[in-house]
Amino acid sequence: MVSTSTKGIIVTSSMCVECPVIIDGRRYTINMIYKPIKDLEVVLGMNWLSANHILIDCGRKKLISPKLEGMQVISVESSVFKL
């Protein structure tokens, strides 16, 4: 049973285990639960998106998988400035 904001509780017994999904040219596998909701293709949870470093481009309605290879992490430490 899955609770939704649009239709209340939906009961389903259909699932796709290790379903391949391609986002921005990269392949991921996810476990998808079938929900019969009109005009909805796939829902990816925020926890999954953040764990896989997926960005959402709302303007283009596109998911972006940043190319992390070769990138360098830059951290900024807080500093106190004297005037």
Jmol script that loads the backbone (N, CA, C; Angstrom):
load data "model"
ATOM      1  N   MET A   1       0.839  -1.178   0.000  1.00  0.00           N
ATOM      2  CA  MET A   1       0.000   0.000   0.000  1.00  0.00           C
ATOM      3  C   MET A   1       0.881   1.237   0.000  1.00  0.00           C
ATOM      4  N   VAL A   2       0.536   2.180  -0.832  1.00  0.00           N
ATOM      5  CA  VAL A   2       1.271   3.429  -0.938  1.00  0.00           C
ATOM      6  C   VAL A   2       0.285   4.563  -0.758  1.00  0.00           C
ATOM      7  N   SER A   3       0.631   5.529   0.083  1.00  0.00           N
ATOM      8  CA  SER A   3      -0.227   6.686   0.301  1.00  0.00           C
ATOM      9  C   SER A   3       0.218   7.815  -0.614  1.00  0.00           C
ATOM     10  N   THR A   4      -0.738   8.429  -1.307  1.00  0.00           N
ATOM     11  CA  THR A   4      -0.428   9.551  -2.199  1.00  0.00           C
ATOM     12  C   THR A   4      -1.297  10.746  -1.853  1.00  0.00           C
ATOM     13  N   SER A   5      -0.848  11.894  -2.275  1.00  0.00           N
ATOM     14  CA  SER A   5      -1.625  13.106  -2.004  1.00  0.00           C
ATOM     15  C   SER A   5      -2.792  13.258  -2.974  1.00  0.00           C
ATOM     16  N   THR A   6      -2.769  12.552  -4.104  1.00  0.00           N
ATOM     17  CA  THR A   6      -3.809  12.730  -5.109  1.00  0.00           C
ATOM     18  C   THR A   6      -4.949  11.729  -5.018  1.00  0.00           C
ATOM     19  N   LYS A   7      -4.669  10.504  -4.618  1.00  0.00           N
ATOM     20  CA  LYS A   7      -5.715   9.481  -4.650  1.00  0.00           C
ATOM     21  C   LYS A   7      -5.860   8.716  -3.351  1.00  0.00           C
ATOM     22  N   GLY A   8      -5.276   9.185  -2.273  1.00  0.00           N
ATOM     23  CA  GLY A   8      -5.369   8.436  -1.034  1.00  0.00           C
ATOM     24  C   GLY A   8      -4.438   7.239  -1.054  1.00  0.00           C
ATOM     25  N   ILE A   9      -4.937   6.073  -0.648  1.00  0.00           N
ATOM     26  CA  ILE A   9      -4.121   4.864  -0.587  1.00  0.00           C
ATOM     27  C   ILE A   9      -4.297   4.038  -1.855  1.00  0.00           C
ATOM     28  N   ILE A  10      -3.170   3.601  -2.419  1.00  0.00           N
ATOM     29  CA  ILE A  10      -3.174   2.759  -3.611  1.00  0.00           C
ATOM     30  C   ILE A  10      -2.571   1.411  -3.221  1.00  0.00           C
ATOM     31  N   VAL A  11      -3.249   0.331  -3.576  1.00  0.00           N
ATOM     32  CA  VAL A  11      -2.740  -1.014  -3.321  1.00  0.00           C
ATOM     33  C   VAL A  11      -2.176  -1.542  -4.635  1.00  0.00           C
ATOM     34  N   THR A  12      -0.945  -2.053  -4.580  1.00  0.00           N
ATOM     35  CA  THR A  12      -0.322  -2.608  -5.775  1.00  0.00           C
ATOM     36  C   THR A  12       0.508  -3.826  -5.415  1.00  0.00           C
ATOM     37  N   SER A  13       0.652  -4.721  -6.358  1.00  0.00           N
ATOM     38  CA  SER A  13       1.507  -5.891  -6.148  1.00  0.00           C
ATOM     39  C   SER A  13       2.531  -6.011  -7.274  1.00  0.00           C
ATOM     40  N   SER A  14       2.644  -4.963  -8.093  1.00  0.00           N
ATOM     41  CA  SER A  14       3.568  -4.982  -9.225  1.00  0.00           C
ATOM     42  C   SER A  14       4.818  -4.177  -8.912  1.00  0.00           C
ATOM     43  N   MET A  15       5.975  -4.770  -9.268  1.00  0.00           N
ATOM     44  CA  MET A  15       7.244  -4.108  -9.001  1.00  0.00           C
ATOM     45  C   MET A  15       8.261  -4.521 -10.055  1.00  0.00           C
ATOM     46  N   CYS A  16       9.122  -3.613 -10.419  1.00  0.00           N
ATOM     47  CA  CYS A  16      10.217  -3.898 -11.345  1.00  0.00           C
ATOM     48  C   CYS A  16      11.509  -3.820 -10.543  1.00  0.00           C
ATOM     49  N   VAL A  17      12.154  -4.965 -10.318  1.00  0.00           N
ATOM     50  CA  VAL A  17      13.372  -5.026  -9.514  1.00  0.00           C
ATOM     51  C   VAL A  17      14.583  -4.801 -10.410  1.00  0.00           C
ATOM     52  N   GLU A  18      15.485  -3.946  -9.953  1.00  0.00           N
ATOM     53  CA  GLU A  18      16.704  -3.585 -10.675  1.00  0.00           C
ATOM     54  C   GLU A  18      16.406  -3.139 -12.102  1.00  0.00           C
ATOM     55  N   CYS A  19      15.441  -2.258 -12.213  1.00  0.00           N
ATOM     56  CA  CYS A  19      15.036  -1.704 -13.506  1.00  0.00           C
ATOM     57  C   CYS A  19      16.096  -0.703 -13.975  1.00  0.00           C
ATOM     58  N   PRO A  20      16.591  -0.838 -15.209  1.00  0.00           N
ATOM     59  CA  PRO A  20      17.599   0.117 -15.688  1.00  0.00           C
ATOM     60  C   PRO A  20      16.974   1.462 -16.028  1.00  0.00           C
ATOM     61  N   VAL A  21      17.617   2.528 -15.573  1.00  0.00           N
ATOM     62  CA  VAL A  21      17.184   3.889 -15.861  1.00  0.00           C
ATOM     63  C   VAL A  21      18.421   4.662 -16.330  1.00  0.00           C
ATOM     64  N   ILE A  22      18.287   5.388 -17.435  1.00  0.00           N
ATOM     65  CA  ILE A  22      19.409   6.179 -17.937  1.00  0.00           C
ATOM     66  C   ILE A  22      19.105   7.648 -17.699  1.00  0.00           C
ATOM     67  N   ILE A  23      19.998   8.301 -16.963  1.00  0.00           N
ATOM     68  CA  ILE A  23      19.868   9.730 -16.652  1.00  0.00           C
ATOM     69  C   ILE A  23      21.121  10.427 -17.158  1.00  0.00           C
ATOM     70  N   ASP A  24      20.936  11.332 -18.103  1.00  0.00           N
ATOM     71  CA  ASP A  24      22.041  12.127 -18.642  1.00  0.00           C
ATOM     72  C   ASP A  24      23.178  11.229 -19.130  1.00  0.00           C
ATOM     73  N   GLY A  25      22.818  10.119 -19.769  1.00  0.00           N
ATOM     74  CA  GLY A  25      23.806   9.221 -20.355  1.00  0.00           C
ATOM     75  C   GLY A  25      24.406   8.203 -19.394  1.00  0.00           C
ATOM     76  N   ARG A  26      24.047   8.240 -18.128  1.00  0.00           N
ATOM     77  CA  ARG A  26      24.556   7.277 -17.143  1.00  0.00           C
ATOM     78  C   ARG A  26      23.466   6.284 -16.780  1.00  0.00           C
ATOM     79  N   ARG A  27      23.857   5.026 -16.603  1.00  0.00           N
ATOM     80  CA  ARG A  27      22.900   3.968 -16.296  1.00  0.00           C
ATOM     81  C   ARG A  27      22.850   3.730 -14.784  1.00  0.00           C
ATOM     82  N   TYR A  28      21.641   3.670 -14.261  1.00  0.00           N
ATOM     83  CA  TYR A  28      21.381   3.370 -12.854  1.00  0.00           C
ATOM     84  C   TYR A  28      20.390   2.229 -12.805  1.00  0.00           C
ATOM     85  N   THR A  29      20.367   1.491 -11.708  1.00  0.00           N
ATOM     86  CA  THR A  29      19.324   0.483 -11.512  1.00  0.00           C
ATOM     87  C   THR A  29      18.529   0.868 -10.272  1.00  0.00           C
ATOM     88  N   ILE A  30      17.216   0.806 -10.409  1.00  0.00           N
ATOM     89  CA  ILE A  30      16.335   1.165  -9.303  1.00  0.00           C
ATOM     90  C   ILE A  30      15.235   0.115  -9.172  1.00  0.00           C
ATOM     91  N   ASN A  31      14.658   0.024  -8.007  1.00  0.00           N
ATOM     92  CA  ASN A  31      13.488  -0.823  -7.791  1.00  0.00           C
ATOM     93  C   ASN A  31      12.265   0.069  -7.880  1.00  0.00           C
ATOM     94  N   MET A  32      11.439  -0.177  -8.880  1.00  0.00           N
ATOM     95  CA  MET A  32      10.265   0.663  -9.098  1.00  0.00           C
ATOM     96  C   MET A  32       9.000  -0.073  -8.684  1.00  0.00           C
ATOM     97  N   ILE A  33       8.117   0.658  -8.016  1.00  0.00           N
ATOM     98  CA  ILE A  33       6.811   0.143  -7.622  1.00  0.00           C
ATOM     99  C   ILE A  33       5.785   0.747  -8.572  1.00  0.00           C
ATOM    100  N   TYR A  34       4.958  -0.099  -9.171  1.00  0.00           N
ATOM    101  CA  TYR A  34       3.938   0.369 -10.099  1.00  0.00           C
ATOM    102  C   TYR A  34       2.802   1.033  -9.338  1.00  0.00           C
ATOM    103  N   LYS A  35       2.471   2.267  -9.747  1.00  0.00           N
ATOM    104  CA  LYS A  35       1.324   2.985  -9.183  1.00  0.00           C
ATOM    105  C   LYS A  35       0.484   3.495 -10.344  1.00  0.00           C
ATOM    106  N   PRO A  36      -0.768   3.114 -10.418  1.00  0.00           N
ATOM    107  CA  PRO A  36      -1.620   3.553 -11.529  1.00  0.00           C
ATOM    108  C   PRO A  36      -2.094   4.999 -11.352  1.00  0.00           C
ATOM    109  N   ILE A  37      -1.197   5.950 -11.597  1.00  0.00           N
ATOM    110  CA  ILE A  37      -1.539   7.368 -11.473  1.00  0.00           C
ATOM    111  C   ILE A  37      -1.448   7.999 -12.863  1.00  0.00           C
ATOM    112  N   LYS A  38      -2.505   8.658 -13.287  1.00  0.00           N
ATOM    113  CA  LYS A  38      -2.578   9.260 -14.615  1.00  0.00           C
ATOM    114  C   LYS A  38      -1.558  10.383 -14.772  1.00  0.00           C
ATOM    115  N   ASP A  39      -0.950  10.465 -15.961  1.00  0.00           N
ATOM    116  CA  ASP A  39      -0.001  11.519 -16.338  1.00  0.00           C
ATOM    117  C   ASP A  39       1.255  11.537 -15.474  1.00  0.00           C
ATOM    118  N   LEU A  40       1.633  10.418 -14.904  1.00  0.00           N
ATOM    119  CA  LEU A  40       2.839  10.341 -14.094  1.00  0.00           C
ATOM    120  C   LEU A  40       3.682   9.197 -14.628  1.00  0.00           C
ATOM    121  N   GLU A  41       4.931   9.490 -14.977  1.00  0.00           N
ATOM    122  CA  GLU A  41       5.784   8.451 -15.544  1.00  0.00           C
ATOM    123  C   GLU A  41       6.589   7.747 -14.463  1.00  0.00           C
ATOM    124  N   VAL A  42       7.510   8.449 -13.826  1.00  0.00           N
ATOM    125  CA  VAL A  42       8.363   7.863 -12.791  1.00  0.00           C
ATOM    126  C   VAL A  42       8.573   8.886 -11.691  1.00  0.00           C
ATOM    127  N   VAL A  43       8.554   8.424 -10.451  1.00  0.00           N
ATOM    128  CA  VAL A  43       8.858   9.284  -9.315  1.00  0.00           C
ATOM    129  C   VAL A  43      10.152   8.767  -8.696  1.00  0.00           C
ATOM    130  N   LEU A  44      11.150   9.630  -8.637  1.00  0.00           N
ATOM    131  CA  LEU A  44      12.410   9.293  -7.973  1.00  0.00           C
ATOM    132  C   LEU A  44      12.455  10.098  -6.683  1.00  0.00           C
ATOM    133  N   GLY A  45      12.695   9.435  -5.582  1.00  0.00           N
ATOM    134  CA  GLY A  45      12.693  10.101  -4.279  1.00  0.00           C
ATOM    135  C   GLY A  45      13.888  11.018  -4.088  1.00  0.00           C
ATOM    136  N   MET A  46      13.711  12.021  -3.262  1.00  0.00           N
ATOM    137  CA  MET A  46      14.791  12.967  -2.981  1.00  0.00           C
ATOM    138  C   MET A  46      15.991  12.282  -2.348  1.00  0.00           C
ATOM    139  N   ASN A  47      15.762  11.268  -1.506  1.00  0.00           N
ATOM    140  CA  ASN A  47      16.889  10.550  -0.909  1.00  0.00           C
ATOM    141  C   ASN A  47      17.715   9.847  -1.977  1.00  0.00           C
ATOM    142  N   TRP A  48      17.059   9.214  -2.955  1.00  0.00           N
ATOM    143  CA  TRP A  48      17.773   8.537  -4.030  1.00  0.00           C
ATOM    144  C   TRP A  48      18.509   9.553  -4.906  1.00  0.00           C
ATOM    145  N   LEU A  49      17.827  10.648  -5.249  1.00  0.00           N
ATOM    146  CA  LEU A  49      18.456  11.674  -6.085  1.00  0.00           C
ATOM    147  C   LEU A  49      19.702  12.249  -5.416  1.00  0.00           C
ATOM    148  N   SER A  50      19.613  12.568  -4.139  1.00  0.00           N
ATOM    149  CA  SER A  50      20.772  13.154  -3.453  1.00  0.00           C
ATOM    150  C   SER A  50      21.882  12.128  -3.254  1.00  0.00           C
ATOM    151  N   ALA A  51      21.547  10.888  -2.973  1.00  0.00           N
ATOM    152  CA  ALA A  51      22.569   9.849  -2.798  1.00  0.00           C
ATOM    153  C   ALA A  51      23.344   9.597  -4.088  1.00  0.00           C
ATOM    154  N   ASN A  52      22.699   9.807  -5.225  1.00  0.00           N
ATOM    155  CA  ASN A  52      23.338   9.604  -6.526  1.00  0.00           C
ATOM    156  C   ASN A  52      23.795  10.915  -7.168  1.00  0.00           C
ATOM    157  N   HIS A  53      23.725  12.010  -6.405  1.00  0.00           N
ATOM    158  CA  HIS A  53      24.197  13.335  -6.846  1.00  0.00           C
ATOM    159  C   HIS A  53      23.505  13.811  -8.125  1.00  0.00           C
ATOM    160  N   ILE A  54      22.214  13.524  -8.240  1.00  0.00           N
ATOM    161  CA  ILE A  54      21.444  13.940  -9.404  1.00  0.00           C
ATOM    162  C   ILE A  54      20.891  15.338  -9.151  1.00  0.00           C
ATOM    163  N   LEU A  55      21.064  16.226 -10.126  1.00  0.00           N
ATOM    164  CA  LEU A  55      20.550  17.591 -10.030  1.00  0.00           C
ATOM    165  C   LEU A  55      19.269  17.705 -10.851  1.00  0.00           C
ATOM    166  N   ILE A  56      18.377  18.593 -10.442  1.00  0.00           N
ATOM    167  CA  ILE A  56      17.125  18.817 -11.161  1.00  0.00           C
ATOM    168  C   ILE A  56      17.175  20.192 -11.814  1.00  0.00           C
ATOM    169  N   ASP A  57      17.050  20.214 -13.145  1.00  0.00           N
ATOM    170  CA  ASP A  57      16.974  21.467 -13.898  1.00  0.00           C
ATOM    171  C   ASP A  57      15.490  21.711 -14.182  1.00  0.00           C
ATOM    172  N   CYS A  58      14.846  22.485 -13.328  1.00  0.00           N
ATOM    173  CA  CYS A  58      13.399  22.710 -13.443  1.00  0.00           C
ATOM    174  C   CYS A  58      13.038  23.444 -14.727  1.00  0.00           C
ATOM    175  N   GLY A  59      13.857  24.402 -15.134  1.00  0.00           N
ATOM    176  CA  GLY A  59      13.573  25.176 -16.340  1.00  0.00           C
ATOM    177  C   GLY A  59      13.510  24.320 -17.589  1.00  0.00           C
ATOM    178  N   ARG A  60      14.402  23.356 -17.693  1.00  0.00           N
ATOM    179  CA  ARG A  60      14.452  22.475 -18.863  1.00  0.00           C
ATOM    180  C   ARG A  60      13.710  21.160 -18.639  1.00  0.00           C
ATOM    181  N   LYS A  61      13.194  20.966 -17.397  1.00  0.00           N
ATOM    182  CA  LYS A  61      12.515  19.720 -17.023  1.00  0.00           C
ATOM    183  C   LYS A  61      13.413  18.526 -17.324  1.00  0.00           C
ATOM    184  N   LYS A  62      14.635  18.581 -16.762  1.00  0.00           N
ATOM    185  CA  LYS A  62      15.644  17.581 -17.058  1.00  0.00           C
ATOM    186  C   LYS A  62      16.409  17.212 -15.791  1.00  0.00           C
ATOM    187  N   LEU A  63      16.827  15.950 -15.708  1.00  0.00           N
ATOM    188  CA  LEU A  63      17.697  15.509 -14.623  1.00  0.00           C
ATOM    189  C   LEU A  63      19.135  15.549 -15.130  1.00  0.00           C
ATOM    190  N   ILE A  64      20.042  15.973 -14.280  1.00  0.00           N
ATOM    191  CA  ILE A  64      21.442  16.102 -14.664  1.00  0.00           C
ATOM    192  C   ILE A  64      22.296  15.274 -13.721  1.00  0.00           C
ATOM    193  N   SER A  65      23.162  14.459 -14.311  1.00  0.00           N
ATOM    194  CA  SER A  65      24.117  13.676 -13.537  1.00  0.00           C
ATOM    195  C   SER A  65      25.475  14.337 -13.721  1.00  0.00           C
ATOM    196  N   PRO A  66      25.964  15.060 -12.699  1.00  0.00           N
ATOM    197  CA  PRO A  66      27.229  15.767 -12.874  1.00  0.00           C
ATOM    198  C   PRO A  66      28.379  14.793 -13.097  1.00  0.00           C
ATOM    199  N   LYS A  67      29.298  15.199 -13.937  1.00  0.00           N
ATOM    200  CA  LYS A  67      30.480  14.393 -14.220  1.00  0.00           C
ATOM    201  C   LYS A  67      31.476  14.655 -13.100  1.00  0.00           C
ATOM    202  N   LEU A  68      31.584  13.723 -12.158  1.00  0.00           N
ATOM    203  CA  LEU A  68      32.405  13.923 -10.975  1.00  0.00           C
ATOM    204  C   LEU A  68      33.865  13.523 -11.183  1.00  0.00           C
ATOM    205  N   GLU A  69      34.161  12.725 -12.223  1.00  0.00           N
ATOM    206  CA  GLU A  69      35.530  12.310 -12.456  1.00  0.00           C
ATOM    207  C   GLU A  69      36.388  13.523 -12.813  1.00  0.00           C
ATOM    208  N   GLY A  70      37.531  13.633 -12.203  1.00  0.00           N
ATOM    209  CA  GLY A  70      38.445  14.716 -12.517  1.00  0.00           C
ATOM    210  C   GLY A  70      38.107  16.034 -11.848  1.00  0.00           C
ATOM    211  N   MET A  71      36.993  16.076 -11.130  1.00  0.00           N
ATOM    212  CA  MET A  71      36.623  17.313 -10.451  1.00  0.00           C
ATOM    213  C   MET A  71      37.306  17.363  -9.092  1.00  0.00           C
ATOM    214  N   GLN A  72      37.578  18.545  -8.646  1.00  0.00           N
ATOM    215  CA  GLN A  72      38.238  18.734  -7.364  1.00  0.00           C
ATOM    216  C   GLN A  72      37.265  19.406  -6.410  1.00  0.00           C
ATOM    217  N   VAL A  73      37.184  18.874  -5.198  1.00  0.00           N
ATOM    218  CA  VAL A  73      36.291  19.448  -4.192  1.00  0.00           C
ATOM    219  C   VAL A  73      36.977  20.660  -3.583  1.00  0.00           C
ATOM    220  N   ILE A  74      36.267  21.755  -3.562  1.00  0.00           N
ATOM    221  CA  ILE A  74      36.793  22.988  -2.979  1.00  0.00           C
ATOM    222  C   ILE A  74      35.944  23.319  -1.767  1.00  0.00           C
ATOM    223  N   SER A  75      36.586  23.505  -0.634  1.00  0.00           N
ATOM    224  CA  SER A  75      35.830  23.873   0.552  1.00  0.00           C
ATOM    225  C   SER A  75      36.190  25.297   0.940  1.00  0.00           C
ATOM    226  N   VAL A  76      35.221  25.972   1.486  1.00  0.00           N
ATOM    227  CA  VAL A  76      35.413  27.350   1.912  1.00  0.00           C
ATOM    228  C   VAL A  76      35.248  27.379   3.422  1.00  0.00           C
ATOM    229  N   GLU A  77      36.283  27.818   4.111  1.00  0.00           N
ATOM    230  CA  GLU A  77      36.200  27.926   5.545  1.00  0.00           C
ATOM    231  C   GLU A  77      35.719  29.324   5.907  1.00  0.00           C
ATOM    232  N   SER A  78      34.961  29.403   6.981  1.00  0.00           N
ATOM    233  CA  SER A  78      34.481  30.718   7.402  1.00  0.00           C
ATOM    234  C   SER A  78      35.649  31.537   7.929  1.00  0.00           C
ATOM    235  N   SER A  79      35.663  32.792   7.594  1.00  0.00           N
ATOM    236  CA  SER A  79      36.738  33.686   8.014  1.00  0.00           C
ATOM    237  C   SER A  79      36.132  34.902   8.686  1.00  0.00           C
ATOM    238  N   VAL A  80      36.896  35.503   9.562  1.00  0.00           N
ATOM    239  CA  VAL A  80      36.477  36.731  10.202  1.00  0.00           C
ATOM    240  C   VAL A  80      37.270  37.865   9.570  1.00  0.00           C
ATOM    241  N   PHE A  81      36.553  38.840   9.059  1.00  0.00           N
ATOM    242  CA  PHE A  81      37.204  39.986   8.422  1.00  0.00           C
ATOM    243  C   PHE A  81      37.188  41.161   9.364  1.00  0.00           C
ATOM    244  N   LYS A  82      38.321  41.853   9.456  1.00  0.00           N
ATOM    245  CA  LYS A  82      38.389  43.069  10.273  1.00  0.00           C
ATOM    246  C   LYS A  82      38.354  44.264   9.350  1.00  0.00           C
ATOM    247  N   LEU A  83      37.548  45.229   9.688  1.00  0.00           N
ATOM    248  CA  LEU A  83      37.463  46.444   8.886  1.00  0.00           C
ATOM    249  C   LEU A  83      38.307  47.539   9.482  1.00  0.00           C
TER     250      LEU A  83
END
end "model"
wireframe off; spacefill off
backbone 0.3
color backbone group
